[in-house]
Structures are given as C-alpha cells and as structure tokens.
Amino acid sequence: MRRSKLFSRTTRETPSDAEILSHKLMLKSGMIHQVASGVYTYMPLAWKSIKKIESIIREEMDRVNGQEIRMPVLQPLDIWDISGRADAYGSDLFRVQDRRDRDLVLAPTHEELLTNIIKTNVLSYKDLPILVYQIQTKFRDEPRPRGGLIRVREFDMKDAYSFDFDQDGLDQQYELIQEAYKQIYKRCGLDIIIVEADSGAIGGKDSHEFVLISESGEDSIIICESCNYAANEEKAQSNKSFGIEKESELLEMEKVYTPNVKTIDNLSAYLNVPKNKTLKVVFYINESDLLMVVIRGDLDVNEVKLSNILGGSRQLRIADKSEVLNSGFVPGFSSPVSSVNAKIIVDDSVNYGSNFVVGANEENHHFLNVNFERDFRADLLGDISLSSENSYCLNCNSKLKMYRGIEVGHTFKLGTKYSEVFDAKYPDQEGARKPIIMGCYGIGVGRLLSAVIEQHNDEKGIIFPNAISPYQVYLIAINMQDENVSAESELLYSQLNKAGFEVLFDDRYESAGVKFNDADLLGIPIRVIVSPRNLKNDVVEVAKRTDKNNLAVKTDDLINKIKEFLN
C-alpha cells in the first residue's frame, strides 16, 4: 500500500476527549473514527490488525476442535424473557420492533438462541461434546462508553459455547479453551493474568477473566504475590479473621453517649477502639424492600456480592435519608439490635470478633458489647465484603495487593442454567433425559487490539507486535523529488512485495521529519529508509521500531535482514 493512497490521516494533536493512552494513539494514528458515543469506524490500519487477530483466534479455536458458525444479531425478545435476562440486562439491552410490532433485541451474547438450536440437534449422548464459536458484532447500550474500543456500544467479539453430557466433560473443555486463550494472547503479544471473576448476568458457577494489568483499566484486581491467588474485586475473598482477637467473654451490652459521632472514623477515635471492633450499618433498597446491611467497621460492602446473596438482584440501590427515617431508623446511629422494620443482611465478618460497638438507633448514642446471635440475628448471612490492599490472603495470610486491569477475555462454567430453562436435554445410555451442561467463552476483539496498544507503546507512538501489525515494513523515501531515490524506492517496494512482505510505502512529497514521526506513531515493526546519502554509499538503512540506531545494509541483503528482524 502506498502511503499517499492510504485512507487514513494522522494528527499531531492529542484529542481532548480521549481518556486513556490507547484511545489517544488510535485516534492520532487514524486507526479509528468516532461516529457516536461508544460507536467507531475501523479505518484501514485498524481493520488489518483486527483481521489478523481474528485469524489467530480462529487458528487456536480450531486447534481445540471448535467449529465456526454464524448466528443472527437480531433475536426475538421472548427467548430473553424466558431466560430472565431481559430484566437482568435491563436498559443495557438494545430493544427494537419490526413493522409488525414484534419485539426483538440486538444481542450482546447468544446463550439463549444457541441453546434452542442445540436442543433440536442433539438427539443422543453420542452427539456430545460440541464446541462452536463465532466472531461477530455485538451490541450493548453502555451507560458510560469510555476508552475508545475498551467500552463501546457496538463491538466485535469471539463468543464460543461448549456442550457436554457431564461435569468432567465441561471441566476438560474449559481447561482446553483456557489454554487456547493463553496462546491467543501470547501470539498477540499481550501479557495477561487469569483471575477468578463474578459471573454477572451471564450466570453459572465458576468464571475467570483474562486481564492485562494496566493503570488505564477499569477493573480492580486483587492479587496475592506470595501464593498467586488472583481475583476480580467483585469476586475476591480475604481472611477476615487474621489479626482479629475474639474475646472469650461476651460482656453485657451497654448504651453510651456519643455526641454527633456518626462515622466509623469518628466513632473509633471517640471511643478509642479499633475499627474492627465496630459494626457499620448501610441501608439499601431492593425493589421496594428496605435492607439493613451490617458489616464490620474496617470493611466495605461489595454490592456485587450483596446482589448475588439476594439472588442476582438488578434493582439494588442505596436508600436515601428519608427512606431510612420513614422506617424508624436514625441515620448515623442505626442499629440491628431489636430491628424489625428491615430485612437484615449480615457480613460473615461478625463471626470474627466480639463485643462490638454499633449504633443504638437513638440520636447521639451507641451500644457497646454487641454480639451477633445474642443481640441481633441475620435474615441472610454471608460474604458481602470488599477485599482491598488492607486485606489478607485467604490461602496464605499474606497482604493482598490491588492493581488496575483491562479485561480482554472471560470464561464461564454455565452448568445447566440455560439447558434447564429451555429444556435442552439429551437421552443418556439408559434413555433418561438429562440437561446438557454448558460453558461459554468470550474475547472482545476490538478491546484486545486496544489492550495490545496500551501495553506496547512509547512516547513516540505505537509499537506493534509483529503478528498483528497492519504492515510489516514501513518503507520511507526521503526526498521523492530525487529521481534516484524515487526509482530505488519503487524498485524496493516491488521486490519486498514479491518477497511476501506487507509493505506500507511512504511515497508522499513530505519532509523527512513528517515521515519519521508517522513511522513512529503507526508503530510498524520494521522501517527501511532510502535517501540520497544512502544511495551514494550503495546502501539503505533498516531498523526495528524499537531500535535507537539504523543499520546500513546492501540492498541485496535487505530481504534477509528483514526476515531476521521479524523472526
């Protein structure tokens, strides 16, 4: 491709609305063009990289016996109603009507549709296992699109689905696909870690995210560097008993005067007690019900875990002050003791401590020596706390660390969640009908490209890994007005193309500075420079994108040198 013909325009200006580095670089390099909030056009350079990523994905999925299919984006709403995910996705789900007023959705994923297809095609246990995948455009009405291709409303995704007749089969397929994912990311030049994750609206029992550690990420990742435990903040667990002394004697509850002491920090200071000896009360509304959430004062509520313990509620929100007052509670001094006007959800941290301080549900008063089960009970008890850098590893008691990360893939063990709902069953060897066991596996293709750029860059621009670079060689002609430079550059362009290299030939009548700046910005792995000075010495210059100095080589040796660099 000649640079003068390339449908792309670079810019030196940093876009004001670009939040993260990959977004800035993709806009500056002319790789993407914004159409609307969260909607982008892939320009030629980005599209070439996307197609290479897709090829790598196909090769690795085919290697584990995946079969590529293509399903429609447009789906009937009723199958989403049956699964319950129309409500679970809420306003994130794009909904449309056809001319006959039939309700349809633009699908963000395909579990419902494919389960119905499998249902009519699996007639025996002998038809299993099955692994199918597609690479397709998806839609999700994100409330806050951000980061260029990181969080968008229209996106390209590889989604795969496995179907087995037992749990062992699912476990084996799950492991195979995780290995395939590792190879995909490795070939794309991306360093990832695998972390435990919440299943969210997809559902199922176990799930894992594939994450690039990056300050630009919107996910919080909890890691133990001693034993390699890693989990998304939404899922992470920690040892809540480590360093906590539980007194053997349960003291008599006592009310004390605490003037205007409404926060845990103030309470800890006023009574000179550690935060882990206090209890925090947070009120939520779940649909129309008032919830009182009780958690140890040194911890915070994990709203994902709270939603899960409530059965996956999507209608959860913090209660406002009037809702708390109208239910008979005193904000800042609320108490689970003798509470009857709210459902009480208690974090299991209350089991690791005793003689706590908590509000007395009376202005300017707290109770001392409050103990779970003796003084208050729970309607629901479980792990609903956030883990943080102040937490300790559940496995080895080491201090946990927190990092930002970009999710580039997600795998789920769905079990029978969808096959039970849609009656997708198979007859086993005895003829008994049993639900098919499912898994699903996703990679955001555009997000993967952004993540690669987020990892591979310097102050000058992108540094593409060889495997997914839009071109392999950037051929720069310095001073195209010079007939010798023009002729030699054209000859090299022809020779390199014939040798099988993908070449972007900068044949523009621009200054050397403009061409070098574009070469740095676009990040193509190898650059070849033809200049009047080089031709006088019967050489051209060649360098990797990361090299500080160029290497002079004879033109006859150029092809071998490029092959050496690319390998």
NUFIKOL-260060 format. One record per residue (C-alpha): x, y, z; residue number from 0. Coordinates in steps of 0.02 Angstrom, whole numbers, plus 50000, padded with zeros to 5 digits. Example, Ala and Ser with C-alpha at 12.3 -4.5 7.8 and 13.67 -1.06 7.14 Angstrom:
% NUFIKOL-260060
<atom <50615; 49775; 50390>; 0>
<atom <50684; 49947; 50357>; 1>
% end
This chain:
% NUFIKOL-260060
<atom <50000; 50000; 50000>; 0>
<atom <50061; 50173; 49956>; 1>
<atom <50051; 50297; 50098>; 2>
<atom <49987; 50428; 49977>; 3>
<atom <49836; 50317; 49940>; 4>
<atom <49802; 50257; 50116>; 5>
<atom <49630; 50307; 50179>; 6>
<atom <49694; 50372; 50344>; 7>
<atom <49754; 50535; 50417>; 8>
<atom <49872; 50558; 50564>; 9>
<atom <49865; 50707; 50680>; 10>
<atom <49989; 50785; 50799>; 11>
<atom <49852; 50849; 50914>; 12>
<atom <49801; 50744; 51063>; 13>
<atom <49610; 50725; 51060>; 14>
<atom <49536; 50814; 51211>; 15>
<atom <49403; 50682; 51242>; 16>
<atom <49523; 50533; 51240>; 17>
<atom <49543; 50467; 51417>; 18>
<atom <49671; 50328; 51400>; 19>
<atom <49831; 50309; 51301>; 20>
<atom <49771; 50177; 51177>; 21>
<atom <49620; 50286; 51134>; 22>
<atom <49733; 50436; 51104>; 23>
<atom <49854; 50337; 50996>; 24>
<atom <49718; 50255; 50892>; 25>
<atom <49639; 50424; 50855>; 26>
<atom <49806; 50510; 50820>; 27>
<atom <49861; 50370; 50704>; 28>
<atom <49697; 50373; 50608>; 29>
<atom <49655; 50193; 50655>; 30>
<atom <49478; 50231; 50712>; 31>
<atom <49348; 50365; 50682>; 32>
<atom <49213; 50405; 50809>; 33>
<atom <49035; 50402; 50741>; 34>
<atom <48940; 50425; 50905>; 35>
<atom <48968; 50392; 51089>; 36>
<atom <49034; 50215; 51101>; 37>
<atom <49023; 50187; 50912>; 38>
<atom <49177; 50185; 50800>; 39>
<atom <49227; 50151; 50620>; 40>
<atom <49380; 50042; 50598>; 41>
<atom <49491; 50130; 50471>; 42>
<atom <49604; 50025; 50357>; 43>
<atom <49752; 50010; 50476>; 44>
<atom <49645; 49953; 50623>; 45>
<atom <49544; 49835; 50513>; 46>
<atom <49701; 49748; 50451>; 47>
<atom <49754; 49719; 50631>; 48>
<atom <49580; 49660; 50679>; 49>
<atom <49581; 49531; 50537>; 50>
<atom <49750; 49465; 50596>; 51>
<atom <49686; 49448; 50774>; 52>
<atom <49533; 49356; 50708>; 53>
<atom <49646; 49237; 50609>; 54>
<atom <49745; 49196; 50766>; 55>
<atom <49584; 49166; 50862>; 56>
<atom <49517; 49051; 50726>; 57>
<atom <49678; 48951; 50720>; 58>
<atom <49681; 48922; 50907>; 59>
<atom <49494; 48885; 50920>; 60>
<atom <49505; 48763; 50776>; 61>
<atom <49653; 48681; 50862>; 62>
<atom <49539; 48631; 51008>; 63>
<atom <49406; 48567; 50887>; 64>
<atom <49297; 48721; 50887>; 65>
<atom <49179; 48737; 50739>; 66>
<atom <49142; 48911; 50673>; 67>
<atom <48961; 48960; 50647>; 68>
<atom <48868; 49123; 50619>; 69>
<atom <48712; 49170; 50715>; 70>
<atom <48600; 49321; 50689>; 71>
<atom <48621; 49476; 50795>; 72>
<atom <48433; 49507; 50785>; 73>
<atom <48341; 49392; 50906>; 74>
<atom <48162; 49378; 50971>; 75>
<atom <48140; 49460; 51140>; 76>
<atom <48035; 49316; 51206>; 77>
<atom <48184; 49198; 51225>; 78>
<atom <48268; 49330; 51333>; 79>
<atom <48108; 49344; 51435>; 80>
<atom <48107; 49156; 51460>; 81>
<atom <48286; 49154; 51524>; 82>
<atom <48254; 49306; 51634>; 83>
<atom <48398; 49401; 51557>; 84>
<atom <48289; 49535; 51478>; 85>
<atom <48261; 49600; 51654>; 86>
<atom <48439; 49559; 51709>; 87>
<atom <48516; 49663; 51569>; 88>
<atom <48387; 49800; 51591>; 89>
<atom <48425; 49957; 51491>; 90>
<atom <48592; 49884; 51431>; 91>
<atom <48493; 49777; 51308>; 92>
<atom <48454; 49859; 51141>; 93>
<atom <48270; 49828; 51100>; 94>
<atom <48185; 49856; 50932>; 95>
<atom <48019; 49820; 50848>; 96>
<atom <47989; 49764; 50670>; 97>
<atom <47849; 49833; 50559>; 98>
<atom <47727; 49709; 50636>; 99>
<atom <47768; 49771; 50812>; 100>
<atom <47858; 49612; 50859>; 101>
<atom <47986; 49639; 50996>; 102>
<atom <48166; 49599; 50954>; 103>
<atom <48337; 49629; 51031>; 104>
<atom <48510; 49666; 50962>; 105>
<atom <48603; 49530; 51053>; 106>
<atom <48754; 49558; 51166>; 107>
<atom <48777; 49369; 51178>; 108>
<atom <48696; 49209; 51113>; 109>
<atom <48665; 49083; 51252>; 110>
<atom <48475; 49081; 51230>; 111>
<atom <48475; 49066; 51042>; 112>
<atom <48608; 48932; 51032>; 113>
<atom <48531; 48828; 51171>; 114>
<atom <48372; 48818; 51067>; 115>
<atom <48473; 48767; 50914>; 116>
<atom <48565; 48633; 51013>; 117>
<atom <48401; 48571; 51085>; 118>
<atom <48339; 48520; 50912>; 119>
<atom <48505; 48450; 50852>; 120>
<atom <48567; 48344; 50998>; 121>
<atom <48467; 48182; 50994>; 122>
<atom <48584; 48071; 51095>; 123>
<atom <48731; 48074; 51214>; 124>
<atom <48831; 48018; 51062>; 125>
<atom <48807; 48191; 50986>; 126>
<atom <48907; 48268; 51128>; 127>
<atom <49026; 48353; 51162>; 128>
<atom <49006; 48504; 51047>; 129>
<atom <49110; 48664; 51039>; 130>
<atom <49055; 48803; 50922>; 131>
<atom <49111; 48984; 50905>; 132>
<atom <49080; 49139; 50804>; 133>
<atom <49164; 49308; 50777>; 134>
<atom <49027; 49436; 50763>; 135>
<atom <48967; 49612; 50800>; 136>
<atom <48876; 49632; 50966>; 137>
<atom <48775; 49772; 51043>; 138>
<atom <48761; 49834; 51222>; 139>
<atom <48688; 50003; 51271>; 140>
<atom <48828; 50052; 51389>; 141>
<atom <48779; 50195; 51504>; 142>
<atom <48955; 50267; 51502>; 143>
<atom <49058; 50216; 51349>; 144>
<atom <49242; 50256; 51377>; 145>
<atom <49420; 50221; 51325>; 146>
<atom <49396; 50208; 51137>; 147>
<atom <49369; 50024; 51099>; 148>
<atom <49382; 49972; 51282>; 149>
<atom <49198; 50002; 51324>; 150>
<atom <49085; 50030; 51174>; 151>
<atom <48904; 50004; 51122>; 152>
<atom <48943; 49910; 50961>; 153>
<atom <49089; 49789; 50969>; 154>
<atom <49168; 49636; 50889>; 155>
<atom <49177; 49480; 50993>; 156>
<atom <49227; 49299; 50981>; 157>
<atom <49099; 49201; 51080>; 158>
<atom <49113; 49013; 51100>; 159>
<atom <48995; 48887; 51179>; 160>
<atom <49028; 48709; 51238>; 161>
<atom <48900; 48572; 51269>; 162>
<atom <48939; 48414; 51369>; 163>
<atom <48845; 48271; 51450>; 164>
<atom <48936; 48281; 51618>; 165>
<atom <49035; 48398; 51728>; 166>
<atom <49200; 48312; 51689>; 167>
<atom <49173; 48348; 51505>; 168>
<atom <49142; 48532; 51541>; 169>
<atom <49296; 48540; 51651>; 170>
<atom <49403; 48466; 51513>; 171>
<atom <49336; 48584; 51379>; 172>
<atom <49355; 48731; 51498>; 173>
<atom <49538; 48690; 51526>; 174>
<atom <49570; 48666; 51339>; 175>
<atom <49493; 48835; 51298>; 176>
<atom <49590; 48921; 51436>; 177>
<atom <49749; 48852; 51357>; 178>
<atom <49690; 48912; 51186>; 179>
<atom <49660; 49085; 51259>; 180>
<atom <49835; 49088; 51332>; 181>
<atom <49904; 49051; 51159>; 182>
<atom <49796; 49185; 51078>; 183>
<atom <49858; 49319; 51197>; 184>
<atom <50038; 49259; 51184>; 185>
<atom <50034; 49266; 50994>; 186>
<atom <49957; 49440; 51000>; 187>
<atom <50099; 49497; 51114>; 188>
<atom <49990; 49525; 51266>; 189>
<atom <50042; 49485; 51445>; 190>
<atom <49889; 49428; 51540>; 191>
<atom <49846; 49353; 51708>; 192>
<atom <49696; 49240; 51743>; 193>
<atom <49587; 49293; 51888>; 194>
<atom <49431; 49225; 51971>; 195>
<atom <49279; 49328; 51924>; 196>
<atom <49095; 49353; 51958>; 197>
<atom <48979; 49277; 51828>; 198>
<atom <48863; 49428; 51820>; 199>
<atom <48714; 49424; 51702>; 200>
<atom <48789; 49279; 51603>; 201>
<atom <48765; 49165; 51753>; 202>
<atom <48839; 48999; 51801>; 203>
<atom <48950; 48940; 51942>; 204>
<atom <49133; 48972; 51902>; 205>
<atom <49209; 49104; 51791>; 206>
<atom <49379; 49179; 51754>; 207>
<atom <49437; 49340; 51674>; 208>
<atom <49593; 49362; 51569>; 209>
<atom <49665; 49530; 51620>; 210>
<atom <49802; 49648; 51564>; 211>
<atom <49870; 49741; 51715>; 212>
<atom <49860; 49924; 51666>; 213>
<atom <49830; 50089; 51754>; 214>
<atom <49705; 50127; 51615>; 215>
<atom <49597; 49979; 51664>; 216>
<atom <49426; 49998; 51743>; 217>
<atom <49433; 49833; 51838>; 218>
<atom <49512; 49817; 52010>; 219>
<atom <49613; 49658; 52028>; 220>
<atom <49662; 49583; 52196>; 221>
<atom <49823; 49482; 52193>; 222>
<atom <49925; 49386; 52321>; 223>
<atom <50104; 49390; 52261>; 224>
<atom <50153; 49252; 52384>; 225>
<atom <50036; 49113; 52326>; 226>
<atom <49974; 49189; 52160>; 227>
<atom <49792; 49199; 52212>; 228>
<atom <49707; 49323; 52095>; 229>
<atom <49527; 49381; 52081>; 230>
<atom <49424; 49524; 52017>; 231>
<atom <49375; 49641; 52158>; 232>
<atom <49193; 49590; 52132>; 233>
<atom <49238; 49409; 52172>; 234>
<atom <49392; 49420; 52285>; 235>
<atom <49389; 49341; 52456>; 236>
<atom <49504; 49375; 52602>; 237>
<atom <49543; 49313; 52776>; 238>
<atom <49433; 49418; 52891>; 239>
<atom <49495; 49332; 53049>; 240>
<atom <49681; 49366; 53026>; 241>
<atom <49745; 49478; 53165>; 242>
<atom <49574; 49488; 53248>; 243>
<atom <49559; 49442; 53431>; 244>
<atom <49393; 49369; 53482>; 245>
<atom <49364; 49390; 53668>; 246>
<atom <49303; 49234; 53755>; 247>
<atom <49189; 49329; 53874>; 248>
<atom <49036; 49411; 53799>; 249>
<atom <49012; 49570; 53900>; 250>
<atom <48846; 49646; 53947>; 251>
<atom <48777; 49766; 53817>; 252>
<atom <48788; 49948; 53870>; 253>
<atom <48722; 50110; 53795>; 254>
<atom <48844; 50257; 53791>; 255>
<atom <48830; 50441; 53744>; 256>
<atom <48920; 50482; 53581>; 257>
<atom <48879; 50663; 53535>; 258>
<atom <48874; 50693; 53346>; 259>
<atom <48981; 50537; 53314>; 260>
<atom <48907; 50474; 53150>; 261>
<atom <49052; 50394; 53056>; 262>
<atom <49161; 50243; 53091>; 263>
<atom <49317; 50353; 53091>; 264>
<atom <49241; 50470; 53220>; 265>
<atom <49175; 50325; 53323>; 266>
<atom <49343; 50238; 53326>; 267>
<atom <49430; 50398; 53381>; 268>
<atom <49299; 50449; 53509>; 269>
<atom <49291; 50281; 53599>; 270>
<atom <49473; 50236; 53564>; 271>
<atom <49429; 50068; 53488>; 272>
<atom <49497; 49993; 53326>; 273>
<atom <49380; 49997; 53177>; 274>
<atom <49371; 49807; 53177>; 275>
<atom <49284; 49819; 53346>; 276>
<atom <49142; 49921; 53270>; 277>
<atom <48995; 49875; 53160>; 278>
<atom <48938; 49979; 53012>; 279>
<atom <48757; 49990; 52955>; 280>
<atom <48716; 50030; 52773>; 281>
<atom <48538; 50040; 52706>; 282>
<atom <48488; 49982; 52532>; 283>
<atom <48325; 49970; 52436>; 284>
<atom <48298; 49806; 52342>; 285>
<atom <48149; 49837; 52229>; 286>
<atom <48033; 49907; 52365>; 287>
<atom <48109; 49820; 52517>; 288>
<atom <48221; 49908; 52642>; 289>
<atom <48380; 49811; 52680>; 290>
<atom <48492; 49841; 52830>; 291>
<atom <48668; 49782; 52788>; 292>
<atom <48781; 49753; 52939>; 293>
<atom <48968; 49736; 52914>; 294>
<atom <49123; 49756; 53022>; 295>
<atom <49182; 49937; 53028>; 296>
<atom <49351; 49906; 52947>; 297>
<atom <49267; 49834; 52791>; 298>
<atom <49159; 49900; 52649>; 299>
<atom <49007; 49822; 52564>; 300>
<atom <49035; 49732; 52399>; 301>
<atom <48874; 49770; 52305>; 302>
<atom <48903; 49630; 52180>; 303>
<atom <48913; 49502; 52319>; 304>
<atom <48763; 49583; 52402>; 305>
<atom <48664; 49568; 52241>; 306>
<atom <48716; 49386; 52224>; 307>
<atom <48663; 49340; 52400>; 308>
<atom <48494; 49416; 52357>; 309>
<atom <48478; 49303; 52205>; 310>
<atom <48557; 49417; 52075>; 311>
<atom <48452; 49572; 52103>; 312>
<atom <48473; 49712; 51975>; 313>
<atom <48359; 49831; 52072>; 314>
<atom <48480; 49867; 52214>; 315>
<atom <48518; 50046; 52266>; 316>
<atom <48573; 50145; 52418>; 317>
<atom <48424; 50203; 52521>; 318>
<atom <48402; 50389; 52538>; 319>
<atom <48389; 50476; 52707>; 320>
<atom <48200; 50495; 52701>; 321>
<atom <48176; 50309; 52669>; 322>
<atom <48284; 50270; 52821>; 323>
<atom <48192; 50395; 52932>; 324>
<atom <48020; 50339; 52875>; 325>
<atom <48063; 50162; 52927>; 326>
<atom <48101; 50217; 53105>; 327>
<atom <48291; 50219; 53098>; 328>
<atom <48409; 50358; 53150>; 329>
<atom <48541; 50393; 53015>; 330>
<atom <48716; 50386; 53085>; 331>
<atom <48659; 50290; 53239>; 332>
<atom <48556; 50147; 53163>; 333>
<atom <48563; 49977; 53243>; 334>
<atom <48520; 49795; 53204>; 335>
<atom <48478; 49770; 53388>; 336>
<atom <48290; 49747; 53406>; 337>
<atom <48267; 49797; 53225>; 338>
<atom <48102; 49741; 53147>; 339>
<atom <48072; 49860; 53002>; 340>
<atom <48205; 49798; 52882>; 341>
<atom <48275; 49637; 52814>; 342>
<atom <48446; 49615; 52896>; 343>
<atom <48591; 49557; 52786>; 344>
<atom <48749; 49523; 52887>; 345>
<atom <48927; 49501; 52826>; 346>
<atom <49013; 49348; 52898>; 347>
<atom <49149; 49461; 52970>; 348>
<atom <49039; 49472; 53126>; 349>
<atom <49093; 49293; 53164>; 350>
<atom <49273; 49351; 53183>; 351>
<atom <49259; 49466; 53332>; 352>
<atom <49153; 49502; 53484>; 353>
<atom <49093; 49642; 53596>; 354>
<atom <49067; 49761; 53450>; 355>
<atom <49014; 49943; 53453>; 356>
<atom <48861; 49986; 53348>; 357>
<atom <48727; 50120; 53343>; 358>
<atom <48586; 50118; 53470>; 359>
<atom <48456; 50186; 53348>; 360>
<atom <48447; 50339; 53459>; 361>
<atom <48521; 50509; 53418>; 362>
<atom <48698; 50528; 53491>; 363>
<atom <48704; 50353; 53566>; 364>
<atom <48791; 50188; 53530>; 365>
<atom <48789; 50016; 53607>; 366>
<atom <48947; 49936; 53675>; 367>
<atom <48975; 49747; 53683>; 368>
<atom <48853; 49697; 53548>; 369>
<atom <48871; 49516; 53490>; 370>
<atom <48799; 49427; 53340>; 371>
<atom <48663; 49298; 53377>; 372>
<atom <48649; 49352; 53559>; 373>
<atom <48596; 49532; 53523>; 374>
<atom <48543; 49526; 53341>; 375>
<atom <48514; 49399; 53205>; 376>
<atom <48526; 49393; 53017>; 377>
<atom <48396; 49356; 52885>; 378>
<atom <48543; 49319; 52771>; 379>
<atom <48725; 49290; 52821>; 380>
<atom <48871; 49277; 52701>; 381>
<atom <49023; 49356; 52623>; 382>
<atom <48971; 49528; 52560>; 383>
<atom <49132; 49625; 52593>; 384>
<atom <49257; 49704; 52475>; 385>
<atom <49436; 49644; 52481>; 386>
<atom <49570; 49776; 52472>; 387>
<atom <49755; 49810; 52498>; 388>
<atom <49718; 49810; 52684>; 389>
<atom <49656; 49630; 52672>; 390>
<atom <49747; 49466; 52699>; 391>
<atom <49753; 49317; 52583>; 392>
<atom <49628; 49180; 52623>; 393>
<atom <49755; 49048; 52571>; 394>
<atom <49920; 49105; 52649>; 395>
<atom <49882; 49259; 52757>; 396>
<atom <49998; 49371; 52655>; 397>
<atom <49948; 49552; 52625>; 398>
<atom <49848; 49571; 52465>; 399>
<atom <49887; 49698; 52330>; 400>
<atom <49769; 49789; 52213>; 401>
<atom <49801; 49833; 52031>; 402>
<atom <49700; 49909; 51890>; 403>
<atom <49667; 49795; 51742>; 404>
<atom <49585; 49782; 51571>; 405>
<atom <49477; 49627; 51545>; 406>
<atom <49515; 49551; 51374>; 407>
<atom <49426; 49385; 51393>; 408>
<atom <49302; 49295; 51505>; 409>
<atom <49258; 49111; 51525>; 410>
<atom <49107; 49038; 51615>; 411>
<atom <49051; 48868; 51677>; 412>
<atom <48865; 48889; 51648>; 413>
<atom <48815; 48715; 51701>; 414>
<atom <48630; 48685; 51668>; 415>
<atom <48571; 48866; 51688>; 416>
<atom <48507; 48881; 51509>; 417>
<atom <48475; 48699; 51466>; 418>
<atom <48355; 48683; 51613>; 419>
<atom <48261; 48840; 51562>; 420>
<atom <48244; 48789; 51379>; 421>
<atom <48226; 48602; 51411>; 422>
<atom <48384; 48564; 51312>; 423>
<atom <48410; 48383; 51364>; 424>
<atom <48488; 48226; 51294>; 425>
<atom <48446; 48042; 51321>; 426>
<atom <48589; 47953; 51410>; 427>
<atom <48639; 47770; 51387>; 428>
<atom <48491; 47713; 51491>; 429>
<atom <48372; 47827; 51397>; 430>
<atom <48350; 47950; 51541>; 431>
<atom <48336; 48131; 51484>; 432>
<atom <48466; 48243; 51566>; 433>
<atom <48506; 48428; 51545>; 434>
<atom <48654; 48471; 51435>; 435>
<atom <48798; 48551; 51530>; 436>
<atom <48861; 48713; 51454>; 437>
<atom <49009; 48831; 51455>; 438>
<atom <49035; 48996; 51366>; 439>
<atom <49192; 49091; 51322>; 440>
<atom <49217; 49268; 51257>; 441>
<atom <49355; 49378; 51187>; 442>
<atom <49325; 49560; 51140>; 443>
<atom <49421; 49579; 50978>; 444>
<atom <49425; 49769; 50971>; 445>
<atom <49462; 49778; 51155>; 446>
<atom <49606; 49656; 51128>; 447>
<atom <49680; 49773; 50997>; 448>
<atom <49665; 49920; 51117>; 449>
<atom <49746; 49820; 51257>; 450>
<atom <49893; 49775; 51145>; 451>
<atom <49920; 49959; 51105>; 452>
<atom <49900; 50001; 51290>; 453>
<atom <50044; 49882; 51328>; 454>
<atom <50154; 49912; 51176>; 455>
<atom <50197; 50096; 51155>; 456>
<atom <50323; 50230; 51196>; 457>
<atom <50323; 50420; 51199>; 458>
<atom <50326; 50424; 51009>; 459>
<atom <50181; 50308; 50972>; 460>
<atom <50125; 50128; 50949>; 461>
<atom <50248; 49981; 50945>; 462>
<atom <50152; 49841; 50859>; 463>
<atom <50196; 49659; 50892>; 464>
<atom <50241; 49577; 50726>; 465>
<atom <50093; 49458; 50724>; 466>
<atom <49956; 49589; 50724>; 467>
<atom <50039; 49741; 50646>; 468>
<atom <49939; 49808; 50497>; 469>
<atom <50100; 49804; 50395>; 470>
<atom <50270; 49725; 50423>; 471>
<atom <50380; 49855; 50338>; 472>
<atom <50369; 50044; 50329>; 473>
<atom <50468; 50098; 50176>; 474>
<atom <50520; 50280; 50187>; 475>
<atom <50580; 50376; 50034>; 476>
<atom <50674; 50532; 50088>; 477>
<atom <50656; 50667; 49954>; 478>
<atom <50544; 50590; 49823>; 479>
<atom <50591; 50733; 49706>; 480>
<atom <50761; 50649; 49687>; 481>
<atom <50746; 50533; 49536>; 482>
<atom <50870; 50408; 49606>; 483>
<atom <50777; 50398; 49772>; 484>
<atom <50610; 50380; 49683>; 485>
<atom <50673; 50244; 49566>; 486>
<atom <50761; 50143; 49702>; 487>
<atom <50612; 50157; 49819>; 488>
<atom <50493; 50096; 49684>; 489>
<atom <50610; 49950; 49647>; 490>
<atom <50623; 49902; 49830>; 491>
<atom <50435; 49917; 49852>; 492>
<atom <50410; 49794; 49709>; 493>
<atom <50545; 49674; 49773>; 494>
<atom <50480; 49673; 49952>; 495>
<atom <50303; 49640; 49894>; 496>
<atom <50362; 49497; 49784>; 497>
<atom <50458; 49426; 49933>; 498>
<atom <50293; 49416; 50026>; 499>
<atom <50312; 49562; 50146>; 500>
<atom <50167; 49677; 50188>; 501>
<atom <50237; 49849; 50147>; 502>
<atom <50173; 50024; 50180>; 503>
<atom <50271; 50134; 50059>; 504>
<atom <50282; 50316; 50113>; 505>
<atom <50291; 50393; 49940>; 506>
<atom <50224; 50563; 49993>; 507>
<atom <50309; 50725; 49949>; 508>
<atom <50331; 50767; 50133>; 509>
<atom <50481; 50811; 50241>; 510>
<atom <50587; 50677; 50322>; 511>
<atom <50525; 50736; 50493>; 512>
<atom <50343; 50709; 50447>; 513>
<atom <50380; 50535; 50381>; 514>
<atom <50484; 50482; 50531>; 515>
<atom <50352; 50548; 50652>; 516>
<atom <50217; 50448; 50561>; 517>
<atom <50326; 50293; 50561>; 518>
<atom <50348; 50309; 50750>; 519>
<atom <50163; 50344; 50778>; 520>
<atom <50099; 50198; 50671>; 521>
<atom <50220; 50077; 50754>; 522>
<atom <50252; 49960; 50607>; 523>
<atom <50390; 49838; 50662>; 524>
<atom <50523; 49869; 50527>; 525>
<atom <50569; 50029; 50438>; 526>
<atom <50676; 50042; 50282>; 527>
<atom <50747; 50211; 50233>; 528>
<atom <50801; 50262; 50058>; 529>
<atom <50891; 50429; 50050>; 530>
<atom <51013; 50519; 49932>; 531>
<atom <51154; 50496; 50058>; 532>
<atom <51123; 50309; 50073>; 533>
<atom <51117; 50284; 49885>; 534>
<atom <51287; 50366; 49865>; 535>
<atom <51354; 50227; 49976>; 536>
<atom <51250; 50093; 49887>; 537>
<atom <51155; 50051; 50047>; 538>
<atom <50986; 50076; 50128>; 539>
<atom <50951; 50091; 50313>; 540>
<atom <50845; 49967; 50409>; 541>
<atom <50790; 49964; 50591>; 542>
<atom <50662; 49891; 50708>; 543>
<atom <50532; 50011; 50778>; 544>
<atom <50617; 49997; 50948>; 545>
<atom <50796; 50024; 50886>; 546>
<atom <50882; 50189; 50925>; 547>
<atom <51003; 50172; 50779>; 548>
<atom <50979; 50120; 50599>; 549>
<atom <51083; 49985; 50516>; 550>
<atom <51157; 50014; 50343>; 551>
<atom <51141; 49861; 50230>; 552>
<atom <51168; 49824; 50047>; 553>
<atom <51006; 49815; 49951>; 554>
<atom <51046; 49634; 49904>; 555>
<atom <51050; 49591; 50090>; 556>
<atom <50892; 49686; 50138>; 557>
<atom <50766; 49544; 50122>; 558>
<atom <50868; 49426; 50230>; 559>
<atom <50894; 49562; 50360>; 560>
<atom <50706; 49598; 50368>; 561>
<atom <50671; 49412; 50389>; 562>
<atom <50798; 49406; 50530>; 563>
<atom <50718; 49555; 50617>; 564>
<atom <50542; 49485; 50601>; 565>
<atom <50596; 49318; 50673>; 566>
% end
